[in-house]
């Protein structure tokens, strides 16, 4: 019986090897997709998470998941949206894991403090300081709408919320951010 | 004063997203943009985010595409291998469970006999004296050692 099981496993492994040699796209097409999407995706992950190292990890994980899709989207816009969706899910999983381990809760997760080393990437801009005071979901919505120029429908698809909910949430996030930016500028002037 | 959102926001954002500059917007929309505080706010934010995004994208330390490709292949290979080895893992665990159960049952069944072999009971006028024979102690220690060694070897083998 054991011999049969081993033979079966060997067969499956051989089939698996054959399968993993052929992703739905070849390396050259992947390179093209990667060159077009990696930087905006990294910027999204870095701004929403506030952690450059985490953005590095999640970026690679995004593409690993994207490559294992049996039928990846063919159009450029769809591909980009799909990658942003994977990134959003990964961020959500990350925050859930943090919450499960009793660390910072999801809705109040803050950006890292200023003294944290985040390579030489300009993570600490005025906008970033204001964004740091928003909830992660608000940061996601704002980034998708204003940095990526995504429509409400695209934002709904990427973030997994209803299209009708995007508009009021985005409106509130925008007002909050404008107030924060106004406050930061006033503080800077006083200083 | 309660701030309201404007119906033209989506149109303005769409145009900006398509790369149309604010100054090059169609006439009714351009005039509206100049007079609507909500749409002006959107334009301000849009510009802020675009500058920030461009700075971040330029400085983004993204790894080489080839590295990500190989990492993905490795992950896929690992997933396939673990899936293929699952039946063997299950059979192995089943065998270990059966073997351990049989060993425990054997030990429990033969314990009185083993105890009788190791410990000798003698009665001297109303007093019971227990004595241990050296040879049986040596033999039982050797058996225990062999069992432990077998367990350790199995653990090493499964680690590898």
Interface residues (C-beta under 8 A of the other chain):
Chain A: X1 X2 X5 X6 X8 X9 X10 X12 X13 X16 X17 X19 X20 X23 X27 X30 X31 X34 X35 X38 X39 X40 X42 X43 X46 X47 X52 X56 X59 X60 X63 X64 X67 X68 X119 X120 X121 X122 X123 X125 X127 X128 X142 X143 X145 X146 X147 X148 X149 X150 X151 X152 X167 X171 X174 X175 X177 X178 X181
Chain B: X3 X5 X10 X13 X14 X16 X17 X18 X41 X42 X44 X45 X46 X48 X49 X50 X52 X53 X55 X56 X57 X58 X59 X60 X61 X62 X63 X65 X66 X68 X69 X71 X72 X73 X75 X76 X77 X79 X80 X81 X83 X84 X85 X86 X87 X88 X91
